[in-house]
Amino acid sequence: MNEALLRSLTPSVLGILVRRGADFAAAEDAVQDALVEAVRVWPADQPRDAKGWLVTVAWRKFLDQARADTSRRRREDRLDEEPAPGPAPAVDDTLQLCFLCAHPSLTPSSAVALTLRAVGGLTTRQIAQAYLVPEATMAQRISRAKRTVSGVRFDQPGDVATVLRVLYLVFNEGYSGDVDLAAEAIRLTRQLTAAIDHPEVAGLLALMLLHHARRTARTAPDGSLVPLAEQDRSRWDTKSIAEGVEILQAALARDRLGEFQAQAAIAALHADAPTAEETDWVQIVEWYDELAALTDSPVVRLNRAVALGEADGPRAGLAALAALDDSLPRHAAVAAYLHERDGDLATAARLYAEAAHKAPNLAERDHLTRQAARLNARRGSARGARLP
């Protein structure tokens, strides 16, 4: 049973049903029913045209639902529109479906959640983690979004900003989570770049390429995280870095700065440094100032505190950190790092342990736990050396 094939075909099949006139909620239900049927039938007899099979079965499921629902009798004049036998058109509907989910009748947060669920294939739990909300809350939000767009004809697709936010979150989930969607997010953003002349679309593509270029160096052979400063830069993908920098420079030349361009500029400065010690932290702080002015995001200000600690010393970073809410995600980890750089190993070890307890995934928790253990071992060795 090829689960990866089913997963890859789902957005396209869903998009075809929506274009044929199915409302979003009914189309998604029909596609899910078709997937269940595929799981039952395909192990014994997988079709040669998998996409065509799913489209035909999903459309039949939708029509069955329409017949059974008296409030949808108006759809019965479409009963003769069942797709003809033969291969389905080789059209990728995923990007179009992204725009359809970003419908103006939805709030941006609901549109992002719905698209991550319907297009990205993320579970409700994974989406809830991305939003830092309980899973039950996210389940209710997605259900409300489905009800809102149910029966709406998608003749008013959503705006570019919402689609960019969706693609950004999909990339982040694929980059650091347990579902590999980073390459898919890059593919979709390339499509969007080719279709829309927009500097922020280019900025997002540049940001993705620059981050993705470091992917193989981010983990050790045992799966543990490798901090940026300790990564083997010879393992970075220089081709992706060069492409990302070229795209970014063209976007910045248009003098329409947006948050994704600013983030990409920061990533480019990291990628440009031959070693961690040669990083241009002063310029990175300046880009964080630009980014903070654009977004007014406390997470941006948290990252700026790290950069300021590198540029002007850990005390400057800690002073900037003191102005932020200590309940921010990764606040304790940043504080631990800055206290360690300032020589306060006891406070740093305690904060690393606290950060490990709050970590959103196992890899990060293990990394922070090792940091705490490392500092505690150093403190123990220092005390031992002072004994008479």
C-alpha positions in Angstrom: 0.0 0.0 0.0 1.6 3.3 -1.2 0.6 5.8 1.5 3.1 8.4 0.2 1.3 8.2 -3.2 -2.1 8.7 -1.6 -0.8 11.7 0.4 0.7 13.3 -2.7 -2.5 12.9 -4.7 -5.0 14.2 -2.1 -4.6 18.0 -2.7 -5.0 17.5 -6.5 -8.1 15.3 -6.2 -9.6 17.7 -3.7 -8.9 20.6 -6.0 -10.6 18.8 -8.9 -13.8 18.2 -6.9 -13.9 21.8 -5.8 -13.6 23.0 -9.4 -16.4 20.7 -10.5 -18.7 22.4 -8.0 -18.4 20.5 -4.7 -18.3 22.7 -1.7 -15.2 22.4 0.3 -16.4 20.4 3.3 -18.3 17.9 1.2 -15.4 17.6 -1.2 -13.0 16.8 1.7 -15.4 14.2 3.1 -15.7 12.6 -0.3 -11.9 12.5 -0.8 -11.5 11.0 2.6 -14.0 8.3 1.8 -12.2 7.6 -1.5 -8.9 7.2 0.4 -10.5 4.7 2.8 -11.7 2.8 -0.2 -8.2 2.9 -1.7 -6.7 1.5 1.5 -9.2 -1.4 1.3 -8.9 -2.1 -2.5 -5.4 -1.2 -3.7 -3.4 -3.8 -1.8 -5.0 -6.5 -3.9 -5.6 -4.5 -7.1 -3.8 -1.1 -7.4 -5.0 0.8 -10.5 -2.7 1.9 -13.2 -4.0 5.5 -13.1 -4.1 6.1 -9.4 -5.2 9.8 -9.7 -8.0 9.0 -12.1 -9.3 6.2 -9.9 -9.4 8.6 -6.8 -11.1 11.3 -8.8 -13.8 8.9 -10.1 -14.4 7.3 -6.7 -14.3 10.6 -4.8 -16.8 12.2 -7.3 -19.1 9.2 -6.9 -18.9 9.6 -3.1 -19.7 13.2 -3.4 -22.7 12.6 -5.7 -24.0 9.9 -3.3 -23.8 12.5 -0.5 -25.6 15.1 -2.6 -28.4 12.7 -3.5 -28.9 11.8 0.2 -29.0 15.4 1.3 -32.3 17.1 0.4 -30.9 20.5 0.9 -28.6 19.9 -2.0 -31.1 18.7 -4.6 -29.9 21.5 -6.8 -26.8 19.5 -7.4 -28.7 16.6 -9.1 -28.4 18.3 -12.5 -24.7 17.6 -12.3 -25.1 13.8 -12.1 -24.1 13.3 -15.7 -20.8 15.0 -15.2 -19.0 12.0 -13.7 -15.5 12.0 -15.2 -15.0 9.8 -18.2 -12.8 6.8 -17.9 -9.1 7.3 -18.7 -6.1 9.2 -17.2 -6.9 12.3 -15.2 -5.3 15.6 -16.5 -1.7 15.9 -15.2 -2.4 19.3 -13.6 -1.1 20.2 -10.1 -4.0 21.7 -8.3 -2.1 22.1 -5.0 -1.2 25.8 -5.4 -4.7 26.7 -6.6 -6.1 24.9 -3.6 -3.9 27.0 -1.3 -5.5 30.2 -2.8 -9.0 28.7 -2.5 -8.5 27.9 1.2 -7.3 31.4 1.8 -10.9 32.6 1.1 -11.9 36.2 2.2 -14.7 34.8 4.3 -12.1 33.3 6.7 -9.9 35.0 9.1 -6.2 34.7 8.2 -5.5 32.3 11.1 -8.4 30.1 10.2 -7.4 30.1 6.5 -3.9 29.0 7.5 -5.1 26.3 9.7 -7.5 24.9 7.1 -4.9 25.0 4.4 -2.4 23.2 6.5 -5.0 20.5 7.2 -6.4 20.2 3.7 -3.4 20.9 1.5 -0.4 20.3 3.7 -1.8 17.1 5.2 -0.7 18.1 8.7 -2.6 16.6 11.7 -4.6 18.8 14.0 -2.0 18.1 16.7 0.8 19.4 14.5 -1.1 22.5 13.5 -1.9 23.2 17.2 1.8 23.0 18.0 2.6 25.5 15.2 0.1 27.9 16.8 1.0 27.1 20.4 -2.6 26.3 21.3 -4.3 23.2 22.7 -5.3 20.5 20.1 -9.0 20.8 21.1 -8.9 24.5 20.4 -7.4 23.9 17.0 -9.9 21.2 16.1 -12.7 23.6 16.8 -11.1 26.3 14.7 -10.7 24.0 11.7 -14.3 22.8 12.1 -15.6 26.3 12.1 -13.5 27.1 9.0 -15.0 24.2 7.2 -18.5 25.3 8.1 -17.8 28.8 7.0 -16.6 27.8 3.5 -19.1 25.0 3.1 -21.4 25.8 0.2 -19.3 28.9 -0.9 -18.3 29.0 -4.5 -14.6 29.8 -4.6 -14.8 32.7 -7.1 -13.0 35.0 -4.6 -9.7 33.3 -3.8 -7.7 34.7 -0.9 -4.8 37.1 -0.8 -1.1 36.5 -1.4 -0.2 37.4 2.2 -2.3 34.6 3.7 -0.9 32.1 1.2 2.6 33.2 2.0 1.9 32.7 5.7 0.6 29.2 4.9 3.6 28.2 2.9 5.9 29.6 5.6 4.3 27.5 8.3 4.3 24.4 6.1 8.0 24.9 5.5 8.7 25.3 9.2 6.8 22.2 10.1 8.6 20.3 7.4 12.0 21.7 8.5 11.7 20.9 12.2 8.8 18.6 12.7 8.0 15.0 12.1 6.4 15.5 8.6 8.8 16.3 5.8 7.1 19.1 3.9 10.0 21.5 3.4 10.7 20.5 -0.2 7.0 20.7 -1.0 6.7 24.2 0.4 9.7 25.3 -1.7 8.1 23.7 -4.8 4.8 25.6 -4.2 6.6 28.8 -3.5 8.6 28.4 -6.8 5.2 28.1 -8.6 3.9 31.2 -6.8 7.0 33.1 -7.8 6.6 32.1 -11.4 2.9 33.1 -11.3 3.0 36.4 -9.3 5.5 39.3 -9.6 5.7 40.1 -5.9 8.9 40.9 -3.9 7.6 39.2 -0.8 7.0 36.0 -2.7 10.6 36.2 -3.8 11.7 37.0 -0.3 9.9 33.9 1.1 11.5 31.7 -1.6 15.0 33.1 -0.8 14.4 32.5 2.9 13.4 28.9 2.4 16.4 28.2 0.1 18.8 29.8 2.6 17.5 27.8 5.5 17.1 24.6 3.5 20.8 24.9 2.4 21.8 24.2 6.1 19.5 21.3 6.6 22.0 18.4 6.4 24.3 20.1 8.9 21.6 20.7 11.5 21.8 17.3 13.0 24.5 14.9 14.1 24.6 11.2 13.0 22.8 10.3 16.2 20.0 12.7 15.4 21.0 15.3 18.0 20.7 19.0 17.1 23.8 20.9 16.1 23.7 24.7 16.9 24.4 27.1 14.0 27.7 28.1 15.4 28.9 24.5 15.6 27.7 23.3 12.2 30.1 22.0 9.6 29.7 24.7 7.0 31.3 22.6 4.3 28.1 20.6 4.4 25.9 23.6 3.5 24.4 23.5 0.0 26.3 26.4 -1.7 24.2 26.2 -4.8 21.0 26.8 -2.8 22.7 29.6 -0.9 23.8 31.3 -4.2 20.3 31.0 -5.6 18.7 32.4 -2.5 21.1 35.3 -2.3 20.5 36.2 -6.0 16.7 36.0 -5.6 16.9 38.2 -2.4 19.1 40.8 -4.0 16.6 41.2 -6.9 13.7 41.5 -4.5 15.5 44.1 -2.2 16.4 46.2 -5.3 12.7 46.9 -5.8 12.6 48.8 -2.5 9.4 47.2 -1.2 10.7 45.7 2.0 8.6 43.1 3.7 9.2 40.7 6.6 10.2 37.7 4.5 12.8 39.7 2.7 14.2 40.9 6.1 14.3 37.4 7.4 16.0 36.2 4.3 18.6 39.0 4.7 19.4 37.8 8.1 19.7 34.2 6.8 22.0 35.4 4.0 24.4 37.1 6.5 24.7 33.8 8.4 25.2 31.9 5.1 27.9 34.4 4.0 30.1 34.0 7.1 32.9 31.5 6.5 33.0 30.8 10.2 30.7 31.6 13.1 33.2 34.0 14.5 33.2 36.1 11.3 29.4 36.6 11.4 28.4 40.2 10.9 26.3 40.5 14.0 26.1 44.3 13.9 24.4 44.2 10.5 22.1 41.3 11.7 21.0 43.5 14.6 20.1 46.2 12.1 18.0 43.8 10.1 16.3 42.6 13.2 15.4 46.3 13.9 13.9 46.5 10.4 12.0 43.2 11.0 10.7 44.4 14.4 9.4 47.6 12.9 7.6 45.6 10.2 6.0 43.0 12.5 6.1 44.2 16.1 6.6 40.6 17.0 7.9 39.6 20.5 9.6 36.5 18.9 11.6 38.8 16.6 12.6 40.9 19.6 13.7 37.6 21.4 15.9 36.7 18.4 17.2 40.3 18.3 18.3 39.9 22.0 20.5 37.0 20.9 22.0 39.0 18.1 22.6 42.0 20.3 24.3 39.7 22.8 26.7 38.7 20.1 27.3 42.2 18.7 27.5 44.2 22.0 28.1 41.5 24.6 25.9 39.2 26.7 24.9 42.0 29.2 23.4 44.0 26.3 21.5 40.9 25.2 20.2 40.2 28.7 19.1 43.9 29.1 17.1 43.5 25.9 15.7 40.2 27.1 14.5 41.7 30.4 12.0 43.8 28.5 10.2 40.7 27.1 7.7 38.4 28.6 9.4 35.4 30.1 6.5 33.1 29.0 7.6 33.5 25.3 8.6 30.2 23.7 12.4 29.6 24.0 12.8 32.6 26.3 14.5 30.4 28.9 16.8 28.9 26.3 17.9 32.4 25.2 18.4 33.5 28.7 20.5 30.4 29.5 22.7 31.0 26.5 23.3 34.7 27.4 24.0 33.9 31.1 26.5 31.2 30.0 28.3 33.7 27.8 28.3 36.1 30.8 30.0 33.5 32.9 27.0 32.7 35.2 27.1 29.0 34.8 24.8 28.1 37.7 21.9 30.3 36.4 22.6 29.1 32.8 22.4 25.4 33.9 19.1 26.0 35.7 17.6 27.9 32.8 18.7 25.2 30.3 16.9 22.6 32.4 13.8 24.8 32.5 13.9 25.3 28.8 14.3 21.6 28.2 11.1 21.0 30.2 9.2 23.4 27.9 10.8 22.2 24.6 8.3 21.6 21.8 10.0 18.5 20.5 12.3 15.6 21.6 15.4 16.7 19.7 15.3 20.2 21.2 14.6 18.8 24.7 17.6 16.4 24.4 19.8 19.2 23.2 18.9 21.5 26.1 19.2 18.8 28.6 22.7 18.0 27.4 23.6 21.7 27.7 22.4 21.8 31.3 24.4 18.6 32.1 27.5 20.0 30.4 27.4 23.2 32.5 26.7 21.2 35.7 29.7 19.0 34.9 31.9 22.1 34.4 30.8 23.5 37.7 31.5 20.2 39.4 35.0 20.1 37.9 35.7 23.6 39.0 34.7 22.9 42.5 36.8 19.8 42.6 39.8 21.7 41.3 39.5 24.1 44.3 39.4 21.4 47.0 42.7 21.3 49.0 
